Amino acid sequence: MRSLAYKLAAVFLGGAALFYFYTSHYEVPVLMYHQVVESDGQSSLQVSPETFKRQMEFLKAHGYHVVPLESLIRDLKNKKSIPLNTVAITFDDGFLDNFQNAFPVLKEMNFPATIFVITENINKEHWLFEEDLRILDDSGISIGSHTVTHAFLPDHSAEEVETELRHSKEHLEEILGHSVTLFSYPAGGVTPPIRQAVEKAGYVGAVTTNYGKTRHDPYALHRVKVSDAHGNLFNFWFKVSGLSQLGKKRVEAKGW
Ligand SMILES: [Zn+2]
């Protein structure tokens, strides 16, 4: 009898320790895609349309709660608790294939997402056109800024950073006819002064890659990179577990 009580206590404590470990390391998975095109499996920035569709079907079938990035950021700012099956979907750069290959799947699943656009590429071959941006924006896909020139901001002066932040925002606002509030740092490059400049430019939140140690910083949200190497759904499951950032090397900017 006594040994049963010890065993039950051990199971309970073990479970509590595991739960504590999970919740204290958990980071809401914000998925980062780039191109959705037929892939040779070599580029870490491409996912084939077929793999993308299987990944979205996986999220749907397993009841993941796919939320707009802006509402996730709002909840983080308001310190609301985030359900453990929450996922946000993002695309960087603004490739035309996002419209051609990812958008129909997102629409079918009724999943929100955010596309971060390099504004000097708008209307160029292989990149999103103004009209595409308006259609996406009208259909639950948010458009955010990824700077004008895809500048790695830590290499630029404060004035240049400000120009990249403001001009890209204004250009998108002119196209969409409403304010643009989300930002993605090219190559994740952010330092504390750049983070501050993003806030000052009027953005409500921003995503990076693996910069900064702070979990759930609304101006430097870490993201999980998805490539065709994650075509295997077990790998993808780990990517959306909220623990895939564990043990990942963080890039420490000076003064963080
Ligand atoms: Zn980029």
Boltz pocket constraint, residues with backbone or C-beta under 6 A from the ligand:
constraints:
  - pocket:
      binder: B
      contacts: [[A, 92], [A, 93], [A, 146], [A, 150], [A, 185], [A, 186], [A, 187]]
      max_distance: 6.0
